[in-house]
Amino acid sequence: MYKVLREEKKYLIGLEEALSCAGRLEQVMIPDPHNGPHGYAVRSLYFDTVFDDDYEEKTAGVELRRKIRLRIYDPHAETAKLEMKQKQGARQLKRSLSVKREDAERIIAGDLSPLLTYKEPFAAELYAYMQMKCYRPKTIVEYNRKAFIAKENNIRVTFDSNIISTESSFDIFSDRLNMNYVLDPYDVVMEVKFNGFLLDYIRQTINCADRSELSVSKYVLARQNAYRTHI
């Protein structure tokens, strides 16, 4: 199991500004080794209760809340990450469990029993919590990510573009998903993640003090976009 506790701040910026900011960060931070020339793909399947508790708590600004998702970086991957994010004051705790592809497919279909075959206590916790709250797949969100890293304070700055989603299929491993744009193609979500405090030279590079935070997550944006599309 992978675990990280840190603060996360999100900002909505334009594509031109994102390219300029990424260029400056490349001079002072380490580019993620998966970046390549255009970043890398991230695809997440979000789960929620039958009453959309996680969605409602996020939009209402509830202080202590959770979010559960399956994440892959390649539709042909043989494993996926089953993750739980818990908001704890200013910080978020993220725990990740690597699951086999066939187990992920059974979880998507509503069979949580594969989680009981993993030895990590976190797997049993996920099974009990998702079973008790009747978690079901809700939406798939995909985007292109470019990331930069600083080892101090576990700092990570990411730029997510071409954010698309679908609720017509929950097959996260499919090559043929019918996706719709969540945001304007020229909008970019910049995420700033750190443990304790953000180094001043990075803060100045991305001009954090002059920006307004994005108050909703990509999961919420996708659900809201789907609702607008359906009506």
Phi, psi and omega in degrees: 000137177257136181224137177215138178238121183198168173275147178225127177236139182241143179223140176262119182229169179276161182298318181297317179294322179297317179297319179294316181294319179297322178297321178290319180296329180298339179277341186235352179231169180269122176296140175303134182298343179270357187304307189065191182289334186235016181088197181219156183276141175233129178231128182232138171254117182266138175255155174207168179287170179296339179258011180057043182300316183295319178297312183294320180293323178294313181293333179275351179076029179299135188292312181255113184210168183229164175211135183237135181209157167257137182228137174226166178239359180202124180302341180264010181296149179267355177222165175219159176258121172264117190237146171237126175249130182239123177281125181226088184066231180281346185253162175234134175261122176244126175240138184232137176239123177281124181237151179292154182304314182295328177290320177299319180295323178290322177297318178299323181284356177103001179262105183270357186300331177303334180297335181284352179269353180267142186280340182294132177303330179299327179296317178294323177297315178300315180302310183296315184291315181292326178290314183296320184266002178057056178287139179221155177299143182236315183199150172255133177238134180227147178200169176258130185240136169240130189231150177227145190232142166230128185295329179296129176059022177053046184278137178214127177242126183234152177236116183251121183232169182051053183280119182230162182206167174207147170239008181275343178210146178246016179280090185296339182267004183286145173271353188230068177263139178271097189254151176236150178293135176274320178235170172303139181302341179265006174266145180227137174262117176262126178246134180241119186236133183201160180246110178098286178207155180268130180301140189297322182292331176284319177303316180291323181297321182259002176055047183303320186296337184263009185246153173263133181289148173278123190273351182239160181268170177294329175298312179296317179301318180295317180295319179294320179295320179296321179296316179296323180293321183289330179269000000 
